Each structure stands twice: as structure tokens, then as C-alpha cells.
Amino acid sequence: MTRMGHSTTRAALISQHMTSDRDQHIAGKLGEMIRKARESSDPPPSGT
């Protein structure tokens, strides 16, 4: 709380919640980009 400059526990919790939501949004977008890249790429070699 002190490191982030929050004077109250409530302010720290609000900030933590917003950060968590943003992390989930970023992870979702990255996952979507990876899926699209895999769909549009050539198939991997067969290994034989």
C-alpha cells in the first residue's frame, strides 16, 4: 500500500482489481493473436 502511494486499503484494493482486469484482457488478446497466427501458418513438419 505504501509503495504504491495509496493512503487507504480501499484505494489499494480498487487499484489491484483494475490491474487484475487489465491483465486478463491482455492475456485474452495475446491468446487470440496466437490462435490466429497458428491458423494462418503452414502446418508443422511431420517429423519423419
C-alpha positions in Angstrom: 0.0 0.0 0.0 2.8 2.4 0.9 4.9 1.6 -2.1 2.0 2.3 -4.5 1.2 5.6 -2.7 -2.3 4.5 -1.5 -3.5 6.2 1.7 -6.3 3.7 2.3 -6.8 0.0 2.0 -9.8 0.7 -0.2 -7.7 2.6 -2.7 -5.2 -0.3 -2.8 -8.0 -2.8 -3.4 -9.5 -0.8 -6.3 -6.1 -0.5 -8.0 -5.5 -4.2 -7.5 -8.8 -5.1 -9.0 -8.3 -2.8 -12.1 -4.8 -4.3 -12.6 -6.2 -7.8 -12.5 -8.9 -7.0 -15.0 -6.4 -5.4 -17.4 -4.1 -8.4 -17.1 -6.9 -10.7 -18.1 -7.8 -8.5 -21.0 -4.2 -8.5 -22.2 -3.9 -12.3 -21.8 -7.1 -12.8 -23.8 -5.8 -10.6 -26.7 -2.5 -12.4 -26.7 -4.2 -15.8 -26.8 -6.4 -14.6 -29.7 -3.3 -13.4 -31.6 -1.5 -16.7 -31.1 -4.6 -18.7 -32.3 -4.8 -16.6 -35.4 -1.1 -17.0 -36.1 -1.3 -20.7 -35.8 -4.3 -21.0 -38.1 -2.6 -19.0 -40.8 0.8 -20.6 -40.6 2.0 -23.6 -42.6 1.5 -27.0 -40.8 4.4 -28.2 -38.8 6.8 -30.8 -40.3 5.7 -34.4 -39.7 8.9 -35.4 -38.0 9.5 -38.3 -40.3 
